[in-house]
């Protein structure tokens, strides 16, 4: 069987609508951006991938054109090696990664070639007529993947003059609530109940770093009371001090399944060291997507026993790299998962395929998809039912691009003056002169 050759590579930057979700870095803007990469081969197949937005990442993807076009598909591993060595990369990488959630560093953490890897594997799966999860890592490990309900405090977008969407979905309680303010424990519980009713979640994650720690843990308690049989965790993105994190955990541990990045760098110690101190003091399982985002960081994180769960987003590690992390975690009796940013249904499919191939014990997978639902770029997008995604019996990624919907998302992107993420913009309407502070919750000023 003769391998197809890549005949074209296209990069299409797109935008989608978002709610005014609150995090340590501020408030989500009305629009988020992503980059879609499209490959064609001479067998008549199309392969697709999706990754974070921003001009730097668009430029990285576009620099792959001359390296990729004309190559035989079966050489996809060499193609990826070539783009890593010869593709364009931005300068001035400080090496800080996301240890303190500075979004200016996101372009250095994201591996743009992961979108190319996804598109290549989508094509390869179509070439051999197998789903992606059957041809990556050690092959398929499960037929369905558990997803978690990603909960946020939501600011009142009516206090801004920004074009946030409202009343775009009145089909059920989730559609009605996901654009409305939610800054109290009761409001977040209503949000969770609506999400569970539509998607059937058995696990929930609350994005913290917004209110004071006691209020956020009161929200965790309220979620635990409302969903006693569900797994509940919180992610304050390292906003809490070591002492505060220890106290909050000890006071509320019965409500938590695990905690994600409770603390960050402090008093000259790295986040890895502080998290190790935290684990020694609490024995609480800890997850991260901040202190172990590449191979140099993973070694000290595991040697110091700073974490139990590494959320290895394939966009940070590459698909193969993320599954290598899963193998290591499995061999060491630890847990793998995947982190998320706002995304379309292409990323949702990738997360499902990669997670289906992850060996060993994995945690419920993050996804922002529920906040972007109804903005599908594909006609056959995967869906979350009973808290899970079932892998379809289709080759490659398992979904196919709708080019009319893609063009609409691209036209929305063209209306934007700034394509890089800026969570401080909307905060100015809530707190004038607000600035990001990695050690200060967003609304505690």
C-alpha positions in Angstrom: 0.0 0.0 0.0 1.6 3.3 -1.1 1.6 6.1 1.4 -0.4 9.3 0.5 1.6 12.5 0.3 0.6 15.8 1.9 -0.6 18.2 -0.8 -1.5 21.3 1.2 -1.4 22.9 4.6 -3.8 25.7 5.6 -4.0 27.6 8.8 -7.3 29.3 9.7 -7.5 31.5 12.8 -11.0 31.5 14.3 -12.9 33.0 17.2 -15.9 31.9 19.3 -18.1 33.4 21.9 -17.5 33.0 25.7 -19.1 33.8 29.0 -17.5 36.3 31.5 -15.8 33.5 33.4 -13.5 34.5 36.3 -10.1 33.1 37.0 -7.0 34.3 38.8 -5.9 35.9 35.5 -9.0 38.0 35.4 -12.2 37.6 33.3 -12.6 35.8 30.0 -13.2 38.3 27.1 -16.3 38.1 24.9 -14.4 36.3 22.2 -11.7 33.6 22.5 -9.4 32.6 19.6 -8.1 29.3 18.3 -6.0 28.2 15.3 -7.3 25.4 13.0 -4.9 23.6 10.7 -6.1 21.7 7.7 -4.1 19.1 5.7 -5.0 17.4 2.4 -3.3 14.4 0.9 -3.3 13.0 -2.6 -5.7 10.2 -1.5 -8.4 12.8 -1.2 -8.5 12.9 2.6 -8.6 15.9 4.9 -6.9 16.0 8.3 -7.7 18.6 11.0 -6.2 19.9 14.2 -6.9 22.8 16.6 -4.8 24.7 19.1 -4.6 27.9 21.1 -5.1 31.2 19.4 -2.8 34.2 19.1 -0.6 35.6 16.3 2.6 33.9 17.5 1.0 30.5 17.3 -0.5 31.3 13.9 3.0 32.2 12.7 4.5 29.0 14.1 1.9 26.9 12.2 2.3 28.8 9.0 6.1 28.3 9.1 5.5 24.5 8.7 4.2 24.9 5.2 7.4 24.2 3.2 8.5 21.5 5.6 5.3 19.5 5.4 3.9 19.8 1.9 5.1 17.0 -0.4 6.1 14.6 2.5 4.8 11.0 2.7 2.2 10.6 5.4 3.9 7.5 6.8 6.9 9.7 7.7 4.8 11.7 10.1 7.2 11.2 13.0 10.1 12.7 11.0 7.8 15.5 9.8 7.2 16.4 13.4 10.9 16.2 14.3 11.7 18.5 11.3 9.1 21.2 12.3 10.4 21.2 15.9 13.9 21.8 14.6 13.2 24.1 11.7 9.8 25.8 12.4 9.6 29.4 13.6 9.5 30.0 17.4 9.1 33.2 19.3 12.1 34.7 21.2 12.4 35.9 24.8 11.2 32.7 26.5 11.9 33.4 30.2 11.5 29.7 31.1 8.9 30.5 33.7 6.2 28.6 31.9 2.8 28.9 33.7 4.2 28.6 37.2 2.5 31.8 38.2 -0.2 31.7 35.4 1.3 34.6 33.4 -0.6 34.3 30.2 2.1 36.2 28.3 4.1 32.9 28.6 1.4 30.7 27.1 2.9 30.8 23.6 6.1 29.3 25.1 4.3 26.5 26.8 2.0 25.6 23.9 3.6 23.3 21.3 2.1 24.5 18.0 3.2 21.3 16.3 0.6 19.4 18.4 -2.1 20.8 16.0 0.0 19.5 13.1 0.4 16.1 14.9 -3.3 15.9 15.3 -4.0 16.6 11.6 -1.3 14.1 10.5 -2.8 11.4 12.8 -6.3 12.2 11.5 -5.0 11.6 8.0 -3.1 8.5 9.1 -6.1 7.0 10.8 -8.1 7.5 7.5 -5.2 5.9 5.6 -5.3 2.7 7.7 -9.1 3.0 8.5 -8.7 3.0 12.3 -9.8 5.5 15.0 -6.9 7.7 16.3 -6.9 6.0 19.7 -6.0 2.7 18.1 -2.8 4.1 16.4 -1.3 6.3 19.2 0.6 5.5 22.3 0.1 1.8 23.3 -3.2 1.7 21.5 -6.8 1.8 22.8 -7.2 1.3 26.5 -10.9 2.2 26.9 -14.0 2.8 24.7 -15.3 5.8 26.6 -13.7 8.6 28.5 -15.1 10.4 31.6 -15.2 14.2 31.4 -15.6 16.6 34.3 -18.0 19.5 34.7 -15.8 22.6 34.7 -17.4 25.2 36.9 -16.6 28.9 37.1 -17.6 32.0 39.0 -19.2 34.3 36.4 -19.1 38.1 36.4 -22.0 40.3 35.4 -21.2 41.1 31.7 -24.0 43.7 31.7 -21.7 45.9 33.7 -19.4 46.1 30.6 -19.9 47.6 27.2 -18.3 44.5 25.6 -20.1 42.2 23.1 -20.8 39.2 25.4 -23.5 37.0 24.0 -26.7 36.7 26.0 -29.8 34.4 25.6 -28.1 32.4 22.8 -29.5 29.1 24.1 -32.8 28.8 26.0 -33.2 25.1 25.4 -32.6 24.1 29.0 -31.4 25.4 32.4 -27.7 25.1 31.3 -28.2 27.2 28.2 -30.0 29.9 30.3 -27.6 30.0 33.2 -24.1 29.8 31.6 -24.1 33.5 30.6 -25.6 34.8 33.8 -23.7 36.1 36.9 -22.7 33.4 39.5 -20.5 34.6 42.4 -22.1 32.8 45.4 -22.0 29.2 46.5 -25.7 28.8 45.8 -25.3 30.2 42.2 -22.5 27.8 41.4 -24.5 24.9 42.7 -27.4 25.9 40.4 -24.8 26.1 37.6 -23.6 22.5 38.4 -27.1 21.1 38.6 -27.9 22.6 35.2 -24.7 21.2 33.7 -25.3 17.8 35.2 -28.8 17.7 33.8 -27.6 18.3 30.3 -24.3 16.3 30.3 -24.6 13.8 33.2 -21.4 14.7 35.0 -20.1 12.6 37.9 -17.1 14.9 38.6 -16.8 18.6 39.0 -14.0 21.1 39.1 -14.3 24.6 40.4 -12.0 27.3 39.1 -10.7 29.2 42.1 -8.4 32.1 42.6 -11.3 34.5 42.4 -12.8 35.1 45.9 -11.2 34.6 49.3 -10.2 31.1 50.0 -12.9 30.5 52.7 -15.7 31.5 50.4 -14.3 29.3 47.6 -14.1 26.3 50.0 -17.6 27.1 51.2 -18.6 26.7 47.5 -16.8 23.3 47.4 -18.7 22.3 50.6 -22.0 23.3 48.9 -21.1 21.3 45.8 -20.3 18.3 47.9 -23.6 18.6 49.8 -25.5 18.9 46.6 -23.6 16.0 44.9 -22.5 13.7 47.6 -21.7 10.9 45.2 -19.6 13.1 42.8 -15.9 13.8 42.8 -15.3 17.5 43.6 -12.0 19.4 43.2 -10.8 23.0 43.1 -8.1 24.8 41.1 -7.0 28.2 42.6 -4.0 28.4 40.2 -1.5 28.7 43.0 -3.2 31.8 44.5 -3.1 30.6 48.1 -0.1 30.8 50.4 1.3 27.6 51.8 -0.2 28.2 55.3 -3.6 29.2 53.9 -3.7 26.2 51.6 -2.9 23.9 54.5 -5.6 25.4 56.7 -8.3 25.5 54.0 -7.6 21.8 53.2 -7.6 20.6 56.8 -10.8 22.5 57.5 -12.7 21.3 54.4 -10.9 18.1 53.3 -14.1 15.9 53.5 -15.5 17.8 50.5 -12.4 17.4 48.3 -11.4 14.5 46.1 -8.1 16.2 45.2 -6.8 19.7 44.7 -5.1 21.3 41.7 -2.2 23.8 42.1 -3.2 25.1 45.6 0.0 27.1 46.0 2.8 28.7 44.0 6.3 30.0 44.4 6.9 31.5 47.8 9.8 33.0 49.8 12.4 32.0 47.2 11.1 28.4 46.9 9.7 27.2 43.5 6.1 26.0 43.2 7.4 22.4 43.1 9.0 22.8 46.5 6.1 24.6 48.0 3.7 21.9 46.7 5.9 19.2 48.2 5.7 21.0 51.6 1.9 21.2 51.1 1.6 17.5 50.4 3.7 16.6 53.5 1.4 18.7 55.7 -1.9 17.6 54.3 -1.6 14.2 52.5 -4.1 15.6 50.0 -3.8 14.3 46.5 -2.5 17.1 44.2 -2.8 17.8 40.5 -1.0 20.3 38.4 -0.8 21.9 35.0 1.5 24.6 36.2 4.6 23.1 37.8 5.1 20.2 35.4 4.5 21.4 31.8 7.6 19.9 30.2 10.1 17.1 30.7 12.6 19.3 32.6 9.9 20.2 35.1 8.4 16.8 35.4 11.6 15.2 36.9 11.9 17.4 40.0 8.1 17.5 40.5 8.0 13.7 40.7 11.3 13.4 42.6 10.1 15.8 45.3 6.7 14.0 45.3 5.0 17.4 44.6 2.1 15.9 42.6 0.0 12.8 42.2 -1.8 13.8 39.0 -0.2 15.5 36.0 -2.7 17.1 33.7 -0.7 16.6 30.5 -2.6 18.7 27.9 -1.6 17.3 24.4 -1.3 20.9 23.3 1.5 21.4 25.9 3.2 18.1 25.4 2.2 16.9 21.9 0.0 13.8 21.6 2.8 11.3 21.8 4.4 13.3 24.7 1.2 13.4 26.6 0.8 9.6 26.3 4.4 9.1 27.4 3.6 11.1 30.5 0.6 8.7 31.0 2.9 5.7 30.7 5.3 7.1 33.3 2.4 8.0 35.7 1.0 4.5 35.3 4.3 2.8 35.9 4.8 4.8 39.1 1.3 4.2 40.4 0.3 7.8 39.8 -2.5 9.4 37.7 -2.8 11.1 34.3 -5.3 13.7 33.2 -5.6 16.5 30.7 -6.1 20.2 31.3 -8.2 22.5 29.1 -8.6 26.0 27.7 -11.6 27.4 25.7 -11.9 25.3 22.6 -14.0 24.0 19.8 -15.1 20.5 19.0 -11.9 19.5 17.3 -10.0 19.7 20.6 -12.9 17.9 22.3 -12.4 15.0 19.9 -8.6 15.0 20.4 -9.0 14.9 24.2 -11.3 11.9 23.9 -9.0 10.1 21.5 -5.9 10.7 23.5 -7.6 9.8 26.8 -8.9 6.6 25.3 -5.2 5.6 24.6 -3.8 6.7 28.0 -2.8 3.6 30.0 -3.6 3.0 33.6 -5.6 5.1 36.0 -6.7 8.4 34.6 -8.8 11.2 36.1 -11.9 12.7 34.6 -10.8 15.0 31.7 -11.0 18.8 31.8 -13.0 20.5 29.1 -14.3 24.0 28.5 -16.5 22.6 25.8 -19.7 23.1 27.7 -19.2 26.9 27.6 -18.8 26.7 23.8 -21.5 24.1 23.1 -23.6 25.0 20.0 -20.5 26.6 18.2 -19.5 23.3 16.6 -17.1 23.5 13.6 -18.0 19.9 12.6 -21.4 18.4 11.8 -20.6 15.1 13.6 -19.0 16.6 16.8 -18.7 14.2 19.8 -21.1 14.7 22.6 -21.0 14.2 26.4 -23.6 11.8 27.7 -23.8 10.5 31.3 -20.5 12.4 31.9 -18.7 10.4 29.2 -17.6 10.6 25.5 -17.9 7.3 23.7 -15.3 6.9 20.9 -17.1 6.6 17.5 -16.3 3.8 15.1 -14.9 6.2 12.6 -11.3 6.5 11.2 -8.9 9.2 12.4 -10.2 11.9 14.7 -13.7 10.7 14.1 -15.2 14.1 13.0 -15.3 16.1 9.8 -15.0 19.8 9.3 -17.9 21.9 8.1 -16.2 24.6 6.0 -19.1 27.0 6.1 -19.0 27.0 9.9 -15.3 27.4 9.8 -15.5 30.4 7.6 -18.1 32.0 10.0 -15.7 31.5 12.9 -12.9 33.0 10.8 -15.0 36.0 9.9 -15.7 36.6 13.6 -12.0 36.4 14.2 -11.4 39.2 11.6 -13.6 41.5 13.7 -11.1 41.4 16.5 -8.4 44.0 16.9 -6.3 41.9 19.3 -5.9 38.2 18.8 -3.9 37.3 22.0 -5.7 36.5 25.2 -6.2 39.4 27.6 -8.2 38.6 30.7 -7.5 42.1 32.2 -9.6 44.0 29.7 -13.0 43.1 31.0 -11.8 43.4 34.6 -11.5 47.2 34.2 -15.3 47.5 34.2 -15.4 45.7 37.6 -12.4 47.1 39.3 -10.7 50.2 37.6 -7.0 49.8 37.1 -7.2 46.1 38.0 -3.9 44.2 37.4 -3.1 40.6 37.5 -1.4 39.5 40.7 -0.4 35.8 41.0 -0.8 35.9 44.8 -4.1 37.9 45.0 -7.5 36.4 44.1 -9.1 38.4 41.3 -11.9 40.0 43.2 -9.9 40.4 46.5 -8.6 44.0 46.0 
